[in-house]
């Protein structure tokens, strides 16, 4: 007389299912259909489990919500301090476009085109406002945090 057995089989993508098998004399399994009759036709069929995605969902962004106003203002202060000297050089009236370009070159690279030499005071004129803004926007909050912890 053949013997039957219920085994658990792992499926692709996770999960498992029960399968009825016939045990052969050699010890191997042969899959068979379930021959048991259902208890009732009114029984509810279960829906198969779906595999869950493991990737995190992207958070919804809301305008204005959760943004740090101080960090945003500090960012604009630093940008303005970097662009300010260039804007002054470009918007100064009574100078030619060529002279404005030479001034920009001198302020941001330190190279004086007219004298063909490097002048570090040009770099100071172009980058001093930016360096002061960086020191103020990063340094002052750090010092304040250290004092608060004392």
N, CA, C and O atoms as a GROMACS GRO file, in nm:
protein
  600
    1UNK      N    1   0.085  -0.118   0.000
    1UNK     CA    2   0.000   0.000   0.000
    1UNK      C    3   0.089   0.124   0.000
    1UNK      O    4   0.178   0.136   0.084
    2UNK      N    5   0.065   0.216  -0.094
    2UNK     CA    6   0.149   0.337  -0.099
    2UNK      C    7   0.122   0.427   0.022
    2UNK      O    8   0.010   0.436   0.073
    3UNK      N    9   0.229   0.492   0.064
    3UNK     CA   10   0.213   0.586   0.175
    3UNK      C   11   0.220   0.728   0.121
    3UNK      O   12   0.292   0.756   0.026
    4UNK      N   13   0.145   0.815   0.183
    4UNK     CA   14   0.140   0.956   0.143
    4UNK      C   15   0.191   1.042   0.257
    4UNK      O   16   0.187   1.004   0.374
    5UNK      N   17   0.237   1.158   0.220
    5UNK     CA   18   0.296   1.246   0.320
    5UNK      C   19   0.277   1.391   0.274
    5UNK      O   20   0.278   1.418   0.154
    6UNK      N   21   0.261   1.484   0.367
    6UNK     CA   22   0.253   1.626   0.334
    6UNK      C   23   0.389   1.689   0.366
    6UNK      O   24   0.439   1.678   0.478
    7UNK      N   25   0.447   1.756   0.266
    7UNK     CA   26   0.576   1.821   0.287
    7UNK      C   27   0.562   1.971   0.262
    7UNK      O   28   0.468   2.016   0.196
    8UNK      N   29   0.658   2.047   0.314
    8UNK     CA   30   0.660   2.192   0.294
    8UNK      C   31   0.765   2.224   0.189
    8UNK      O   32   0.879   2.179   0.197
    9UNK      N   33   0.725   2.304   0.089
    9UNK     CA   34   0.814   2.339  -0.021
    9UNK      C   35   0.835   2.490  -0.020
    9UNK      O   36   0.739   2.567  -0.012
   10UNK      N   37   0.962   2.533  -0.027
   10UNK     CA   38   0.993   2.675  -0.034
   10UNK      C   39   0.969   2.725  -0.175
   10UNK      O   40   1.000   2.658  -0.273
   11UNK      N   41   0.912   2.846  -0.183
   11UNK     CA   42   0.881   2.904  -0.313
   11UNK      C   43   0.979   3.017  -0.345
   11UNK      O   44   1.047   3.068  -0.257
   12UNK      N   45   0.985   3.054  -0.473
   12UNK     CA   46   1.066   3.167  -0.515
   12UNK      C   47   1.011   3.294  -0.452
   12UNK      O   48   0.890   3.310  -0.437
   13UNK      N   49   1.100   3.383  -0.415
   13UNK     CA   50   1.055   3.510  -0.358
   13UNK      C   51   1.010   3.499  -0.214
   13UNK      O   52   0.949   3.592  -0.162
   14UNK      N   53   1.038   3.391  -0.150
   14UNK     CA   54   1.001   3.373  -0.010
   14UNK      C   55   0.869   3.301   0.005
   14UNK      O   56   0.795   3.285  -0.092
   15UNK      N   57   0.838   3.258   0.124
   15UNK     CA   58   0.714   3.187   0.151
   15UNK      C   59   0.730   3.037   0.130
   15UNK      O   60   0.832   2.989   0.081
   16UNK      N   61   0.630   2.967   0.166
   16UNK     CA   62   0.632   2.823   0.149
   16UNK      C   63   0.489   2.773   0.126
   16UNK      O   64   0.392   2.845   0.150
   17UNK      N   65   0.479   2.649   0.079
   17UNK     CA   66   0.347   2.590   0.057
   17UNK      C   67   0.351   2.444   0.095
   17UNK      O   68   0.458   2.382   0.099
   18UNK      N   69   0.236   2.389   0.124
   18UNK     CA   70   0.224   2.247   0.156
   18UNK      C   71   0.196   2.170   0.028
   18UNK      O   72   0.121   2.216  -0.058
   19UNK      N   73   0.258   2.054   0.016
   19UNK     CA   74   0.236   1.971  -0.102
   19UNK      C   75   0.223   1.825  -0.059
   19UNK      O   76   0.302   1.777   0.023
   20UNK      N   77   0.123   1.757  -0.113
   20UNK     CA   78   0.103   1.615  -0.081
   20UNK      C   79   0.188   1.533  -0.177
   20UNK      O   80   0.189   1.558  -0.298
   21UNK      N   81   0.261   1.435  -0.123
   21UNK     CA   82   0.348   1.352  -0.205
   21UNK      C   83   0.326   1.204  -0.173
   21UNK      O   84   0.281   1.169  -0.064
   22UNK      N   85   0.358   1.120  -0.269
   22UNK     CA   86   0.354   0.974  -0.250
   22UNK      C   87   0.498   0.929  -0.228
   22UNK      O   88   0.586   0.964  -0.306
   23UNK      N   89   0.522   0.854  -0.123
   23UNK     CA   90   0.656   0.805  -0.092
   23UNK      C   91   0.676   0.673  -0.166
   23UNK      O   92   0.604   0.577  -0.141
   24UNK      N   93   0.775   0.669  -0.257
   24UNK     CA   94   0.804   0.548  -0.334
   24UNK      C   95   0.893   0.454  -0.253
   24UNK      O   96   0.946   0.492  -0.149
   25UNK      N   97   0.908   0.331  -0.301
   25UNK     CA   98   0.991   0.232  -0.230
   25UNK      C   99   1.136   0.277  -0.219
   25UNK      O  100   1.205   0.245  -0.123
   26UNK      N  101   1.182   0.352  -0.319
   26UNK     CA  102   1.321   0.398  -0.318
   26UNK      C  103   1.341   0.513  -0.218
   26UNK      O  104   1.455   0.552  -0.192
   27UNK      N  105   1.232   0.566  -0.164
   27UNK     CA  106   1.242   0.677  -0.069
   27UNK      C  107   1.221   0.813  -0.134
   27UNK      O  108   1.217   0.916  -0.066
   28UNK      N  109   1.207   0.812  -0.266
   28UNK     CA  110   1.183   0.938  -0.337
   28UNK      C  111   1.038   0.977  -0.327
   28UNK      O  112   0.952   0.895  -0.294
   29UNK      N  113   1.009   1.105  -0.358
   29UNK     CA  114   0.873   1.157  -0.354
   29UNK      C  115   0.818   1.172  -0.494
   29UNK      O  116   0.892   1.204  -0.588
   30UNK      N  117   0.688   1.148  -0.508
   30UNK     CA  118   0.618   1.178  -0.633
   30UNK      C  119   0.500   1.266  -0.597
   30UNK      O  120   0.419   1.232  -0.511
   31UNK      N  121   0.493   1.380  -0.665
   31UNK     CA  122   0.386   1.474  -0.635
   31UNK      C  123   0.252   1.418  -0.681
   31UNK      O  124   0.242   1.361  -0.790
   32UNK      N  125   0.150   1.433  -0.599
   32UNK     CA  126   0.015   1.389  -0.633
   32UNK      C  127  -0.081   1.503  -0.601
   32UNK      O  128  -0.051   1.594  -0.524
   33UNK      N  129  -0.197   1.494  -0.662
   33UNK     CA  130  -0.300   1.594  -0.632
   33UNK      C  131  -0.362   1.561  -0.498
   33UNK      O  132  -0.366   1.445  -0.457
   34UNK      N  133  -0.411   1.662  -0.430
   34UNK     CA  134  -0.480   1.638  -0.304
   34UNK      C  135  -0.613   1.568  -0.335
   34UNK      O  136  -0.696   1.620  -0.409
   35UNK      N  137  -0.630   1.451  -0.277
   35UNK     CA  138  -0.750   1.372  -0.304
   35UNK      C  139  -0.856   1.391  -0.197
   35UNK      O  140  -0.964   1.332  -0.205
   36UNK      N  141  -0.825   1.473  -0.094
   36UNK     CA  142  -0.924   1.493   0.010
   36UNK      C  143  -1.035   1.582  -0.041
   36UNK      O  144  -1.011   1.674  -0.118
   37UNK      N  145  -1.156   1.553   0.003
   37UNK     CA  146  -1.270   1.634  -0.038
   37UNK      C  147  -1.279   1.756   0.051
   37UNK      O  148  -1.247   1.750   0.170
   38UNK      N  149  -1.323   1.866  -0.007
   38UNK     CA  150  -1.336   1.988   0.074
   38UNK      C  151  -1.451   1.971   0.172
   38UNK      O  152  -1.550   1.904   0.142
   39UNK      N  153  -1.438   2.032   0.288
   39UNK     CA  154  -1.538   2.019   0.392
   39UNK      C  155  -1.670   2.082   0.351
   39UNK      O  156  -1.777   2.025   0.371
   40UNK      N  157  -1.661   2.198   0.293
   40UNK     CA  158  -1.783   2.267   0.256
   40UNK      C  159  -1.752   2.360   0.140
   40UNK      O  160  -1.640   2.408   0.126
   41UNK      N  161  -1.850   2.384   0.057
   41UNK     CA  162  -1.828   2.475  -0.054
   41UNK      C  163  -1.834   2.620  -0.008
   41UNK      O  164  -1.796   2.711  -0.081
   42UNK      N  165  -1.882   2.640   0.115
   42UNK     CA  166  -1.894   2.776   0.167
   42UNK      C  167  -1.765   2.825   0.233
   42UNK      O  168  -1.760   2.939   0.279
   43UNK      N  169  -1.663   2.742   0.238
   43UNK     CA  170  -1.540   2.786   0.303
   43UNK      C  171  -1.474   2.897   0.220
   43UNK      O  172  -1.478   2.896   0.097
   44UNK      N  173  -1.415   2.989   0.291
   44UNK     CA  174  -1.355   3.106   0.226
   44UNK      C  175  -1.217   3.070   0.173
   44UNK      O  176  -1.136   3.011   0.245
   45UNK      N  177  -1.190   3.105   0.049
   45UNK     CA  178  -1.059   3.081  -0.008
   45UNK      C  179  -0.964   3.190   0.040
   45UNK      O  180  -0.999   3.308   0.044
   46UNK      N  181  -0.845   3.150   0.074
   46UNK     CA  182  -0.747   3.248   0.121
   46UNK      C  183  -0.670   3.303   0.002
   46UNK      O  184  -0.641   3.231  -0.094
   47UNK      N  185  -0.640   3.429   0.009
   47UNK     CA  186  -0.562   3.491  -0.097
   47UNK      C  187  -0.414   3.464  -0.070
   47UNK      O  188  -0.372   3.462   0.046
   48UNK      N  189  -0.336   3.442  -0.174
   48UNK     CA  190  -0.194   3.415  -0.152
   48UNK      C  191  -0.123   3.538  -0.096
   48UNK      O  192  -0.158   3.651  -0.128
   49UNK      N  193  -0.022   3.513  -0.012
   49UNK     CA  194   0.055   3.624   0.045
   49UNK      C  195   0.143   3.683  -0.063
   49UNK      O  196   0.203   3.612  -0.144
   50UNK      N  197   0.150   3.813  -0.063
   50UNK     CA  198   0.237   3.882  -0.159
   50UNK      C  199   0.368   3.916  -0.088
   50UNK      O  200   0.369   3.947   0.031
   51UNK      N  201   0.475   3.910  -0.163
   51UNK     CA  202   0.605   3.942  -0.103
   51UNK      C  203   0.613   4.093  -0.080
   51UNK      O  204   0.570   4.172  -0.164
   52UNK      N  205   0.668   4.130   0.031
   52UNK     CA  206   0.680   4.272   0.064
   52UNK      C  207   0.808   4.326   0.003
   52UNK      O  208   0.910   4.258  -0.004
   53UNK      N  209   0.800   4.449  -0.039
   53UNK     CA  210   0.919   4.515  -0.092
   53UNK      C  211   1.001   4.566   0.025
   53UNK      O  212   0.947   4.619   0.122
   54UNK      N  213   1.130   4.550   0.015
   54UNK     CA  214   1.217   4.589   0.125
   54UNK      C  215   1.272   4.730   0.107
   54UNK      O  216   1.330   4.785   0.201
   55UNK      N  217   1.254   4.790  -0.010
   55UNK     CA  218   1.309   4.923  -0.032
   55UNK      C  219   1.224   5.026   0.043
   55UNK      O  220   1.101   5.017   0.044
   56UNK      N  221   1.289   5.122   0.105
   56UNK     CA  222   1.218   5.223   0.182
   56UNK      C  223   1.142   5.317   0.090
   56UNK      O  224   1.187   5.348  -0.020
   57UNK      N  225   1.026   5.360   0.137
   57UNK     CA  226   0.947   5.454   0.058
   57UNK      C  227   1.003   5.594   0.072
   57UNK      O  228   1.055   5.631   0.177
   58UNK      N  229   0.992   5.672  -0.034
   58UNK     CA  230   1.040   5.809  -0.031
   58UNK      C  231   0.939   5.893   0.046
   58UNK      O  232   0.818   5.882   0.028
   59UNK      N  233   0.992   5.978   0.134
   59UNK     CA  234   0.904   6.062   0.213
   59UNK      C  235   0.847   6.173   0.125
   59UNK      O  236   0.914   6.224   0.036
   60UNK      N  237   0.722   6.208   0.152
   60UNK     CA  238   0.659   6.317   0.078
   60UNK      C  239   0.713   6.449   0.131
   60UNK      O  240   0.724   6.470   0.252
   61UNK      N  241   0.745   6.538   0.039
   61UNK     CA  242   0.796   6.668   0.083
   61UNK      C  243   0.681   6.769   0.080
   61UNK      O  244   0.604   6.775  -0.016
   62UNK      N  245   0.674   6.845   0.184
   62UNK     CA  246   0.572   6.949   0.192
   62UNK      C  247   0.641   7.083   0.190
   62UNK      O  248   0.745   7.101   0.254
   63UNK      N  249   0.585   7.178   0.119
   63UNK     CA  250   0.649   7.309   0.109
   63UNK      C  251   0.648   7.377   0.245
   63UNK      O  252   0.545   7.389   0.310
   64UNK      N  253   0.766   7.422   0.284
   64UNK     CA  254   0.777   7.499   0.407
   64UNK      C  255   0.780   7.418   0.533
   64UNK      O  256   0.820   7.469   0.638
   65UNK      N  257   0.739   7.294   0.530
   65UNK     CA  258   0.730   7.214   0.652
   65UNK      C  259   0.862   7.147   0.684
   65UNK      O  260   0.919   7.078   0.600
   66UNK      N  261   0.912   7.166   0.804
   66UNK     CA  262   1.030   7.097   0.849
   66UNK      C  263   1.161   7.154   0.801
   66UNK      O  264   1.265   7.095   0.828
   67UNK      N  265   1.161   7.268   0.731
   67UNK     CA  266   1.285   7.327   0.685
   67UNK      C  267   1.341   7.417   0.794
   67UNK      O  268   1.266   7.481   0.867
   68UNK      N  269   1.471   7.420   0.803
   68UNK     CA  270   1.537   7.502   0.902
   68UNK      C  271   1.558   7.641   0.843
   68UNK      O  272   1.638   7.658   0.751
   69UNK      N  273   1.486   7.739   0.896
   69UNK     CA  274   1.493   7.875   0.842
   69UNK      C  275   1.631   7.935   0.863
   69UNK      O  276   1.681   8.006   0.776
   70UNK      N  277   1.693   7.908   0.978
   70UNK     CA  278   1.824   7.964   1.006
   70UNK      C  279   1.928   7.911   0.906
   70UNK      O  280   2.009   7.988   0.856
   71UNK      N  281   1.926   7.782   0.878
   71UNK     CA  282   2.021   7.724   0.783
   71UNK      C  283   2.000   7.781   0.643
   71UNK      O  284   2.097   7.806   0.571
   72UNK      N  285   1.875   7.802   0.605
   72UNK     CA  286   1.846   7.860   0.473
   72UNK      C  287   1.896   8.003   0.465
   72UNK      O  288   1.954   8.043   0.363
   73UNK      N  289   1.876   8.081   0.570
   73UNK     CA  290   1.923   8.220   0.570
   73UNK      C  291   2.076   8.226   0.568
   73UNK      O  292   2.133   8.308   0.496
   74UNK      N  293   2.141   8.139   0.644
   74UNK     CA  294   2.287   8.136   0.643
   74UNK      C  295   2.340   8.101   0.505
   74UNK      O  296   2.443   8.155   0.463
   75UNK      N  297   2.272   8.011   0.434
   75UNK     CA  298   2.315   7.974   0.300
   75UNK      C  299   2.308   8.095   0.206
   75UNK      O  300   2.399   8.118   0.127
   76UNK      N  301   2.199   8.172   0.216
   76UNK     CA  302   2.186   8.290   0.130
   76UNK      C  303   2.286   8.398   0.168
   76UNK      O  304   2.333   8.471   0.080
   77UNK      N  305   2.319   8.411   0.296
   77UNK     CA  306   2.420   8.509   0.338
   77UNK      C  307   2.555   8.473   0.276
   77UNK      O  308   2.625   8.560   0.226
   78UNK      N  309   2.593   8.345   0.280
   78UNK     CA  310   2.720   8.302   0.222
   78UNK      C  311   2.722   8.323   0.071
   78UNK      O  312   2.822   8.367   0.015
   79UNK      N  313   2.610   8.290   0.004
   79UNK     CA  314   2.605   8.310  -0.141
   79UNK      C  315   2.616   8.458  -0.177
   79UNK      O  316   2.685   8.494  -0.272
   80UNK      N  317   2.547   8.543  -0.101
   80UNK     CA  318   2.553   8.687  -0.127
   80UNK      C  319   2.692   8.744  -0.104
   80UNK      O  320   2.736   8.833  -0.177
   81UNK      N  321   2.760   8.693  -0.002
   81UNK     CA  322   2.896   8.740   0.025
   81UNK      C  323   2.993   8.699  -0.085
   81UNK      O  324   3.091   8.769  -0.109
   82UNK      N  325   2.968   8.588  -0.151
   82UNK     CA  326   3.055   8.546  -0.260
   82UNK      C  327   3.023   8.620  -0.389
   82UNK      O  328   3.114   8.652  -0.466
   83UNK      N  329   2.896   8.646  -0.413
   83UNK     CA  330   2.855   8.711  -0.538
   83UNK      C  331   2.865   8.864  -0.528
   83UNK      O  332   2.877   8.932  -0.630
   84UNK      N  333   2.860   8.918  -0.406
   84UNK     CA  334   2.859   9.063  -0.387
   84UNK      C  335   2.974   9.137  -0.453
   84UNK      O  336   2.948   9.230  -0.529
   85UNK      N  337   3.100   9.101  -0.428
   85UNK     CA  338   3.210   9.174  -0.493
   85UNK      C  339   3.206   9.165  -0.645
   85UNK      O  340   3.241   9.261  -0.714
   86UNK      N  341   3.164   9.052  -0.698
   86UNK     CA  342   3.152   9.038  -0.843
   86UNK      C  343   3.042   9.128  -0.898
   86UNK      O  344   3.058   9.189  -1.003
   87UNK      N  345   2.930   9.136  -0.825
   87UNK     CA  346   2.820   9.222  -0.870
   87UNK      C  347   2.862   9.369  -0.868
   87UNK      O  348   2.827   9.445  -0.959
   88UNK      N  349   2.936   9.409  -0.766
   88UNK     CA  350   2.983   9.548  -0.759
   88UNK      C  351   3.077   9.577  -0.875
   88UNK      O  352   3.068   9.684  -0.936
   89UNK      N  353   3.168   9.484  -0.907
   89UNK     CA  354   3.262   9.505  -1.017
   89UNK      C  355   3.191   9.515  -1.151
   89UNK      O  356   3.231   9.594  -1.237
   90UNK      N  357   3.086   9.435  -1.169
   90UNK     CA  358   3.016   9.433  -1.298
   90UNK      C  359   2.921   9.552  -1.312
   90UNK      O  360   2.907   9.608  -1.422
   91UNK      N  361   2.857   9.592  -1.203
   91UNK     CA  362   2.755   9.697  -1.211
   91UNK      C  363   2.809   9.838  -1.192
   91UNK      O  364   2.730   9.933  -1.194
   92UNK      N  365   2.940   9.856  -1.175
   92UNK     CA  366   2.997   9.989  -1.160
   92UNK      C  367   2.986  10.062  -1.294
   92UNK      O  368   3.035  10.013  -1.395
   93UNK      N  369   2.922  10.181  -1.295
   93UNK     CA  370   2.905  10.252  -1.423
   93UNK      C  371   3.035  10.323  -1.465
   93UNK      O  372   3.122  10.350  -1.382
   94UNK      N  373   3.046  10.351  -1.592
   94UNK     CA  374   3.159  10.428  -1.644
   94UNK      C  375   3.282  10.346  -1.675
   94UNK      O  376   3.388  10.403  -1.700
   95UNK      N  377   3.273  10.215  -1.674
   95UNK     CA  378   3.388  10.131  -1.705
   95UNK      C  379   3.354  10.042  -1.825
   95UNK      O  380   3.239  10.004  -1.845
   96UNK      N  381   3.454  10.011  -1.902
   96UNK     CA  382   3.432   9.925  -2.019
   96UNK      C  383   3.415   9.780  -1.975
   96UNK      O  384   3.451   9.743  -1.863
   97UNK      N  385   3.359   9.699  -2.064
   97UNK     CA  386   3.339   9.558  -2.035
   97UNK      C  387   3.473   9.488  -2.016
   97UNK      O  388   3.485   9.396  -1.935
   98UNK      N  389   3.574   9.533  -2.091
   98UNK     CA  390   3.707   9.473  -2.078
   98UNK      C  391   3.766   9.500  -1.939
   98UNK      O  392   3.824   9.411  -1.878
   99UNK      N  393   3.750   9.624  -1.891
   99UNK     CA  394   3.803   9.658  -1.759
   99UNK      C  395   3.727   9.585  -1.648
   99UNK      O  396   3.786   9.546  -1.547
  100UNK      N  397   3.596   9.567  -1.666
  100UNK     CA  398   3.516   9.491  -1.568
  100UNK      C  399   3.563   9.346  -1.562
  100UNK      O  400   3.570   9.287  -1.454
  101UNK      N  401   3.594   9.288  -1.677
  101UNK     CA  402   3.644   9.150  -1.681
  101UNK      C  403   3.780   9.138  -1.612
  101UNK      O  404   3.806   9.041  -1.542
  102UNK      N  405   3.866   9.238  -1.632
  102UNK     CA  406   3.996   9.238  -1.566
  102UNK      C  407   3.981   9.249  -1.414
  102UNK      O  408   4.054   9.186  -1.339
  103UNK      N  409   3.884   9.331  -1.370
  103UNK     CA  410   3.859   9.344  -1.226
  103UNK      C  411   3.811   9.212  -1.166
  103UNK      O  412   3.855   9.173  -1.058
  104UNK      N  413   3.722   9.143  -1.236
  104UNK     CA  414   3.674   9.012  -1.189
  104UNK      C  415   3.788   8.912  -1.180
  104UNK      O  416   3.799   8.837  -1.083
  105UNK      N  417   3.875   8.910  -1.282
  105UNK     CA  418   3.990   8.822  -1.283
  105UNK      C  419   4.081   8.851  -1.164
  105UNK      O  420   4.129   8.759  -1.098
  106UNK      N  421   4.105   8.979  -1.137
  106UNK     CA  422   4.193   9.020  -1.028
  106UNK      C  423   4.133   8.982  -0.892
  106UNK      O  424   4.205   8.937  -0.802
  107UNK      N  425   4.001   9.000  -0.877
  107UNK     CA  426   3.937   8.974  -0.747
  107UNK      C  427   3.927   8.826  -0.713
  107UNK      O  428   3.936   8.789  -0.596
  108UNK      N  429   3.910   8.742  -0.811
  108UNK     CA  430   3.886   8.600  -0.782
  108UNK      C  431   4.003   8.508  -0.811
  108UNK      O  432   4.001   8.391  -0.771
  109UNK      N  433   4.107   8.557  -0.881
  109UNK     CA  434   4.227   8.475  -0.902
  109UNK      C  435   4.351   8.542  -0.848
  109UNK      O  436   4.452   8.474  -0.823
  110UNK      N  437   4.347   8.675  -0.829
  110UNK     CA  438   4.464   8.747  -0.780
  110UNK      C  439   4.560   8.788  -0.892
  110UNK      O  440   4.664   8.846  -0.864
  111UNK      N  441   4.526   8.758  -1.015
  111UNK     CA  442   4.614   8.790  -1.127
  111UNK      C  443   4.578   8.927  -1.184
  111UNK      O  444   4.465   8.950  -1.227
  112UNK      N  445   4.677   9.018  -1.182
  112UNK     CA  446   4.657   9.151  -1.239
  112UNK      C  447   4.698   9.144  -1.385
  112UNK      O  448   4.815   9.126  -1.417
  113UNK      N  449   4.601   9.158  -1.472
  113UNK     CA  450   4.623   9.143  -1.616
  113UNK      C  451   4.707   9.257  -1.672
  113UNK      O  452   4.786   9.236  -1.764
  114UNK      N  453   4.690   9.378  -1.618
  114UNK     CA  454   4.763   9.494  -1.670
  114UNK      C  455   4.912   9.486  -1.638
  114UNK      O  456   4.995   9.521  -1.721
  115UNK      N  457   4.947   9.439  -1.517
  115UNK     CA  458   5.088   9.435  -1.476
  115UNK      C  459   5.150   9.296  -1.494
  115UNK      O  460   5.270   9.279  -1.472
  116UNK      N  461   5.068   9.196  -1.532
  116UNK     CA  462   5.112   9.058  -1.552
  116UNK      C  463   5.184   9.001  -1.430
  116UNK      O  464   5.294   8.947  -1.440
  117UNK      N  465   5.122   9.015  -1.315
  117UNK     CA  466   5.176   8.955  -1.194
  117UNK      C  467   5.065   8.924  -1.096
  117UNK      O  468   4.954   8.976  -1.105
  118UNK      N  469   5.098   8.836  -1.002
  118UNK     CA  470   5.002   8.794  -0.900
  118UNK      C  471   5.002   8.894  -0.785
  118UNK      O  472   5.106   8.935  -0.736
  119UNK      N  473   4.879   8.934  -0.743
  119UNK     CA  474   4.864   9.027  -0.631
  119UNK      C  475   4.763   8.968  -0.532
  119UNK      O  476   4.644   8.961  -0.562
  120UNK      N  477   4.810   8.926  -0.412
  120UNK     CA  478   4.720   8.862  -0.317
  120UNK      C  479   4.614   8.957  -0.259
  120UNK      O  480   4.511   8.910  -0.210
  121UNK      N  481   4.636   9.088  -0.264
  121UNK     CA  482   4.533   9.180  -0.214
  121UNK      C  483   4.406   9.176  -0.299
  121UNK      O  484   4.298   9.210  -0.251
  122UNK      N  485   4.419   9.135  -0.425
  122UNK     CA  486   4.302   9.116  -0.508
  122UNK      C  487   4.216   9.001  -0.458
  122UNK      O  488   4.093   9.011  -0.454
  123UNK      N  489   4.281   8.891  -0.419
  123UNK     CA  490   4.209   8.778  -0.361
  123UNK      C  491   4.140   8.819  -0.232
  123UNK      O  492   4.026   8.778  -0.206
  124UNK      N  493   4.208   8.900  -0.152
  124UNK     CA  494   4.149   8.946  -0.026
  124UNK      C  495   4.024   9.029  -0.052
  124UNK      O  496   3.924   9.016   0.020
  125UNK      N  497   4.029   9.112  -0.154
  125UNK     CA  498   3.912   9.195  -0.188
  125UNK      C  499   3.795   9.110  -0.236
  125UNK      O  500   3.679   9.142  -0.206
  126UNK      N  501   3.823   9.003  -0.308
  126UNK     CA  502   3.715   8.919  -0.362
  126UNK      C  503   3.660   8.819  -0.262
  126UNK      O  504   3.539   8.793  -0.259
  127UNK      N  505   3.748   8.761  -0.178
  127UNK     CA  506   3.706   8.653  -0.090
  127UNK      C  507   3.688   8.690   0.056
  127UNK      O  508   3.635   8.610   0.132
  128UNK      N  509   3.731   8.810   0.098
  128UNK     CA  510   3.719   8.849   0.239
  128UNK      C  511   3.574   8.851   0.287
  128UNK      O  512   3.547   8.801   0.396
  129UNK      N  513   3.478   8.906   0.210
  129UNK     CA  514   3.338   8.901   0.257
  129UNK      C  515   3.286   8.759   0.272
  129UNK      O  516   3.210   8.730   0.365
  130UNK      N  517   3.326   8.670   0.181
  130UNK     CA  518   3.281   8.531   0.189
  130UNK      C  519   3.340   8.462   0.311
  130UNK      O  520   3.269   8.392   0.383
  131UNK      N  521   3.469   8.482   0.335
  131UNK     CA  522   3.533   8.418   0.450
  131UNK      C  523   3.474   8.470   0.581
  131UNK      O  524   3.456   8.394   0.676
  132UNK      N  525   3.442   8.601   0.587
  132UNK     CA  526   3.379   8.656   0.707
  132UNK      C  527   3.239   8.597   0.726
  132UNK      O  528   3.200   8.567   0.839
  133UNK      N  529   3.164   8.580   0.617
  133UNK     CA  530   3.029   8.523   0.627
  133UNK      C  531   3.036   8.376   0.670
  133UNK      O  532   2.953   8.332   0.750
  134UNK      N  533   3.132   8.302   0.619
  134UNK     CA  534   3.148   8.161   0.659
  134UNK      C  535   3.183   8.153   0.807
  134UNK      O  536   3.128   8.071   0.880
  135UNK      N  537   3.275   8.239   0.850
  135UNK     CA  538   3.313   8.238   0.992
  135UNK      C  539   3.194   8.272   1.080
  135UNK      O  540   3.176   8.214   1.187
  136UNK      N  541   3.112   8.367   1.035
  136UNK     CA  542   2.995   8.408   1.115
  136UNK      C  543   2.886   8.301   1.116
  136UNK      O  544   2.829   8.272   1.220
  137UNK      N  545   2.858   8.242   0.999
  137UNK     CA  546   2.745   8.149   0.991
  137UNK      C  547   2.778   8.010   1.044
  137UNK      O  548   2.688   7.938   1.086
  138UNK      N  549   2.905   7.970   1.042
  138UNK     CA  550   2.942   7.841   1.099
  138UNK      C  551   2.999   7.855   1.240
  138UNK      O  552   2.967   7.776   1.329
  139UNK      N  553   3.083   7.956   1.259
  139UNK     CA  554   3.154   7.970   1.386
  139UNK      C  555   3.067   8.015   1.501
  139UNK      O  556   3.074   7.957   1.610
  140UNK      N  557   2.985   8.117   1.481
  140UNK     CA  558   2.903   8.172   1.590
  140UNK      C  559   2.804   8.069   1.643
  140UNK      O  560   2.792   8.056   1.765
  141UNK      N  561   2.731   7.994   1.560
  141UNK     CA  562   2.643   7.891   1.616
  141UNK      C  563   2.719   7.782   1.693
  141UNK      O  564   2.669   7.732   1.794
  142UNK      N  565   2.839   7.746   1.646
  142UNK     CA  566   2.918   7.645   1.718
  142UNK      C  567   2.959   7.698   1.856
  142UNK      O  568   2.950   7.626   1.955
  143UNK      N  569   3.004   7.822   1.860
  143UNK     CA  570   3.043   7.881   1.989
  143UNK      C  571   2.923   7.890   2.082
  143UNK      O  572   2.934   7.861   2.201
  144UNK      N  573   2.808   7.928   2.028
  144UNK     CA  574   2.685   7.934   2.108
  144UNK      C  575   2.646   7.799   2.164
  144UNK      O  576   2.600   7.789   2.278
  145UNK      N  577   2.665   7.694   2.084
  145UNK     CA  578   2.632   7.558   2.130
  145UNK      C  579   2.727   7.515   2.241
  145UNK      O  580   2.685   7.449   2.336
  146UNK      N  581   2.852   7.551   2.229
  146UNK     CA  582   2.950   7.515   2.333
  146UNK      C  583   2.916   7.588   2.463
  146UNK      O  584   2.920   7.527   2.570
  147UNK      N  585   2.881   7.715   2.454
  147UNK     CA  586   2.846   7.792   2.575
  147UNK      C  587   2.721   7.736   2.639
  147UNK      O  588   2.714   7.729   2.762
  148UNK      N  589   2.622   7.696   2.561
  148UNK     CA  590   2.498   7.641   2.617
  148UNK      C  591   2.522   7.512   2.694
  148UNK      O  592   2.455   7.484   2.793
  149UNK      N  593   2.621   7.432   2.646
  149UNK     CA  594   2.650   7.306   2.712
  149UNK      C  595   2.722   7.323   2.846
  149UNK      O  596   2.722   7.231   2.928
  150UNK      N  597   2.782   7.438   2.869
  150UNK     CA  598   2.856   7.459   2.994
  150UNK      C  599   2.766   7.473   3.113
  150UNK      O  600   2.813   7.491   3.225
   0.00000   0.00000   0.00000
